Amino acid sequence: MTVLVIENLGKSFGGVRAMQGVSFQVRRGAVHSIIGPNGAGKTTLLNMLTGLYVPDTGRVLLDGRDLTGLGPHQFAAAGVGRTFQNLQVFFNMSALENVMTGRHLREAASLLACLLRTPSRVRAEAACRDHARELLHRVGLDEWADAAADAMPYGALKRLEIARALAAEPSVLLLDEPAAGLNATEAHEIDALIKRLAGEGVTVVLVEHNMRLVMEVSDHLLVLDHGRKLAEGTPDEVSRNPAVIEAYLGVAEPALEASDA
Amino acid sequence: MAHAALSVSEPTAPGSRRWMQPRTGGLALLAGVIVLLPLVMRNNYFYEIAILVALNAIVCVGLNLLIGYAGQISLGHAGFFALGGYGSALLAGTAGWPVWASLPFAVAAVGVLALLVGRPTLRLRGHYLAMATLGLGVIVSIVLSTEDKLTGGPDGLSVPPIVLFGWTVQGEHTWYAIVGAALVGTVWLALNLIESPAGRALRALHGSEVAAQTLGIDAARHKLRVFVISAVLAALAGALMAHYAGFITPAKASFMHSVELVIMVVFGGMASVFGAVVGAAVLTTLPQVLTVLKDYEMMVFGAVLIATMVFLPQGIVPSLQRLFALSRRR
């Protein structure tokens, strides 16, 4: 079943066409990866899928609802969650508070109840705390719960962002290079985590350069190049696609032979 | 099963240390100081200063929510302070309302004004609010000075006392109790707000506005709400001040007064409720103490400000907290 539909998305920055006519569909509970060389438009696409950029052309539909032109907080309310390539952790909070902030949409708290700290608010706050601890456990950060975010190592912060995004219980989770800058062990933890999430029925859209990870976790791939769709399909189909090999994977033996010669 | 047992026992565990937490401990300390202070206050002059400290602290706690938590600066809070005072004074004096109606009405009206000013400006990123409030403060100040038929002009306006059920609220001791209770209440509300989803939303916006928005936090709405709260607290303090002093002048709306309030917040420590109280206390009493220096008063005052910001750059309370935490870790 399709959860997210992208139709003919286009975006220019001044004279630069960052994206042209990209269409693509995301199935519920599957892991979809977006790959492509630097500057292919992957992050631009994610920014349009979270309302941070408004596309010049095309539409974004979530569960059949047109979200085009809405603000980022409205995309979030509709059920889109994300992490960031360059960390956007709340460094002025603890790890636990970061995740509790992720519960924002799930907390129906009136300003008056917040100011007066009503008994029901106190109970909700305790429940929110427990839920956040549970999520930290899920991404393997139990021991960091009470640590200040600015005292945490990079790999832990990457997982903290995932826990924070999950806290909102999004229908689609967008991960922007979750393994970037991680060592091999940490990257393996991320791919185990993504597989676990997929197993739990979370729909994941992954932007990633680590091809081993992409090939291992993805059900479906979208290949972008210079803001256009180059190819789409299962990891197998895409890795055999000559256009992809030429533009991105660049494995081609002829090139090796040429350099030998 | 093991995990379920853990989560049940957890909420009670920190309870044993509740008095150690800054929230309850700080609130108890503040209340204790307010209750015990009369033991050392020898005459009405001390009470006058203490009342002034508490009123400034109420404004600063609100302003600190805006500056320290929402990351927005207001350069017009003296305007809200004066409007609260003049509003209640005019409704009670000229229009003959009872003060129990004039004061809440004036304070609420200032809240509405803040909403109207904040709504268009807080949608924009950057420090547009500082510009808008600067303009508003100047306008309020000019109007209060020039509309002398209504406001009494630069000479000021006499303000009727608060009368509740035939009892006239007067005397330094009574006012000290009222204003002290109001301060404790304000601090309690501010602490509650910070440790709630609304407070986390503000801190999140300060930490990373982009990330906050992608978690569903409506930046403009949350900034606007805290701006309105801070304006309402300023108006409340202004109205209490007017009825306490029995007199109000346009100087209360001056740009300098707005700047003083911002300095108190920064001096005491941004993003610290108790910092705002300490900042207000120190910077309200310091000029009184320094009057013995006569001509050198402003020089020493300036030197104290500079030294504090050099040696305690995060403001008094957060910097001292950090030093304390470091010394305990060793």
Interface residues (C-beta under 8 A of the other chain):
Chain A: T50 G51 L52 G71 P72 H73 F75 A76 A77 V80 G81 R82 F84 Q88 V89 F90 F91 N92 M93 E97 M100 T101 G102 R103 H104 L105 E107 A109 L111 A113 C114 L115 L116 R117 R121 E125 A126 C128 R129 D130 R133 E134 H137 R164 A165 A167 A168
Chain B: H3 S7 E10 P11 L189 N192 L193 E195 S196 P197 A198 G199 R200 A201 R203 A204 H206 G207 S208 V210 A211 A212 Q213 T214 L215 G216 I217 D218 A219 R225 A271
